[in-house]
Amino acid sequence: MPLQALLTRGLAATSALWPDIRRADSWVYQAAQLLNHAAEHDVWTLRRAFRHLLAELVAVRDAPGFLGAAARHFLAVTRSYWSGLFRCYQVPDLPRTNNDLEHWFGSARSPERRASGRTHASPGTVVRGAVRLVAAVATRQQPIPTVALQVRARARWHQLRQQLDHRHEARRAQRRFRHDPTVYLAQLEEQFLKPSLLA
């Protein structure tokens, strides 16, 4: 059989890599086991066990070839996630991943894309996303009574309005620059030079 011969040749050609691949796979499996059964352990015990695993990787990160590269990659990714890696085990009801949240935001953007015909997110999502996406997600979970829509924390509401206005102004400035960069830069230069002339 040609397929069997091809597989045999492939396995023979890569046989030197398999011990390193098995070892790297065992690291991933150990990490998954620790994080999947985290509820059975105290969070500090879990962190300590995870650090022992990382110490094993540090010992081989300078090794040549696949094993060293795999260890360096694993360590780099773990370092980037470390600050939030165990947070979900410390905060009750905090999900381990943001997959559900991503799904909700995706489902909020999808009707907008269908209605507008755009293939990418609308500029309104960039400017007002902090309000629109959260409102879209919240109203899908349960109807919101009108009493809940009354402004209670006026200071926070004004702060949010200022943030939205600041984003709007940034979008308008981008549009003016794209429309006529020369005029936009001349106006910017004039604004910059006015206070210095008065001084």
C-alpha positions in Angstrom: 0.0 0.0 0.0 1.5 3.4 -1.0 0.0 5.1 2.1 1.5 2.6 4.5 4.9 3.0 2.8 4.7 6.8 3.0 3.8 6.6 6.7 6.7 4.2 7.4 9.1 6.5 5.6 7.9 9.5 7.4 8.1 7.9 10.8 11.6 6.6 10.0 12.7 10.1 8.9 11.4 11.8 12.0 12.3 9.1 14.5 15.0 11.2 16.1 12.4 13.9 17.0 9.9 11.7 18.8 11.6 11.5 22.3 11.6 15.4 22.4 8.1 15.6 21.1 6.9 13.1 23.8 8.6 15.1 26.5 7.2 18.4 25.3 3.7 16.8 25.1 4.1 15.6 28.7 4.6 19.2 29.8 1.4 20.3 28.1 -0.4 17.3 29.6 0.9 18.1 33.1 -0.1 21.8 32.8 -3.6 20.8 31.6 -4.0 18.3 34.4 -3.0 20.9 37.0 -5.4 23.5 35.6 -8.3 21.1 35.0 -8.2 19.7 38.6 -7.4 23.0 40.2 -10.6 23.0 42.2 -9.2 20.0 44.2 -6.2 22.1 45.4 -5.6 25.3 47.3 -4.6 28.0 44.8 -1.1 28.4 46.4 -0.5 24.7 46.1 -1.5 24.9 42.5 0.9 27.8 41.8 3.7 25.9 43.5 3.1 22.8 41.4 3.0 24.8 38.3 6.2 26.5 39.2 7.9 23.1 39.6 6.8 22.3 36.1 8.2 25.6 34.8 11.5 24.9 36.6 11.8 21.7 34.6 11.3 23.7 31.4 13.9 26.3 32.5 16.4 23.5 32.9 16.1 22.6 29.2 15.3 25.9 27.5 18.9 26.3 26.2 18.9 22.8 24.8 19.5 22.8 21.0 16.8 21.7 18.6 13.1 21.2 19.1 13.1 20.6 22.9 14.8 23.9 23.7 12.5 25.8 21.3 9.4 24.1 22.8 10.5 25.0 26.3 11.2 28.6 25.4 7.8 29.0 23.7 5.9 27.4 26.6 7.8 29.7 29.1 7.1 32.8 27.0 3.4 32.1 26.7 3.1 31.2 30.4 4.9 34.4 31.3 2.4 36.5 29.3 -0.6 34.8 31.0 0.9 34.4 34.5 -0.8 37.5 36.1 -4.3 36.2 35.3 -3.6 32.4 35.1 -4.9 31.6 38.6 -7.3 34.5 39.0 -10.3 32.3 38.2 -9.4 30.0 41.0 -9.3 32.9 43.5 -12.5 34.7 42.5 -15.8 32.8 42.9 -17.8 32.4 39.6 -15.1 33.9 37.4 -14.9 31.8 34.3 -11.6 30.2 33.3 -11.7 31.5 29.7 -13.3 34.5 28.0 -14.8 32.3 25.3 -18.4 32.9 26.4 -17.7 36.7 26.5 -16.2 36.6 23.0 -19.2 34.7 21.8 -21.6 37.3 23.2 -19.7 40.2 21.7 -19.5 38.3 18.3 -23.3 37.8 18.4 -23.8 41.5 19.2 -21.6 42.6 16.2 -23.1 40.1 13.8 -26.6 41.7 13.3 -25.0 45.1 12.9 -22.7 43.7 10.1 -25.7 42.1 8.4 -27.8 45.2 8.6 -25.1 47.6 7.4 -23.5 45.2 4.8 -20.0 45.9 6.3 -17.6 43.0 6.5 -15.8 44.6 9.5 -16.9 46.3 12.7 -18.5 49.7 12.3 -16.7 52.8 13.5 -19.6 53.2 16.0 -18.4 50.0 17.7 -15.0 51.5 18.2 -16.4 54.8 19.5 -19.3 53.5 21.6 -18.4 49.8 22.1 -18.0 50.2 25.8 -21.7 51.1 26.0 -23.3 49.4 22.9 -21.8 46.0 23.2 -22.4 45.8 27.0 -26.0 46.9 26.5 -26.5 44.4 23.6 -25.2 41.5 25.8 -27.1 42.6 28.9 -30.5 42.9 27.1 -30.2 39.5 25.5 -29.8 37.9 28.9 -32.9 39.4 30.4 -35.2 42.4 29.7 -34.1 45.5 31.6 -36.9 47.5 33.4 -37.2 51.2 32.7 -36.4 52.0 36.3 -33.0 50.4 35.9 -32.2 52.9 33.1 -32.4 55.9 35.3 -29.1 57.6 36.0 -28.1 57.1 39.6 -24.4 57.7 39.6 -24.2 61.0 37.8 -20.5 61.4 38.3 -19.8 58.1 36.6 -22.3 58.9 33.8 -20.6 62.2 33.1 -17.2 60.5 33.1 -18.4 58.0 30.6 -19.9 60.7 28.4 -16.6 62.6 28.4 -14.8 59.4 27.3 -17.2 58.9 24.5 -16.9 62.5 23.4 -13.1 62.2 23.4 -13.3 59.1 21.2 -15.8 60.9 18.9 -13.4 63.8 18.6 -10.5 61.5 17.8 -12.5 59.8 15.0 -13.5 63.2 13.6 -9.8 64.3 13.6 -8.8 61.1 11.7 -11.5 61.8 9.1 -10.4 65.4 8.7 -6.8 64.3 8.3 -7.7 61.6 5.7 -9.9 64.1 3.8 -7.1 66.8 3.5 -3.8 66.1 5.3 -2.2 69.4 4.3 -5.0 71.6 5.7 -5.3 69.5 8.8 -1.6 69.7 9.6 -1.5 73.5 8.9 -4.4 74.0 11.3 -2.6 71.9 13.9 0.6 73.8 13.5 -1.3 77.1 13.8 -2.9 75.9 17.1 0.5 74.8 18.4 2.2 78.1 17.6 -0.5 80.4 19.0 0.3 80.0 22.7 4.1 80.3 22.0 3.5 83.6 20.1 1.6 85.1 23.1 4.4 84.1 25.5 
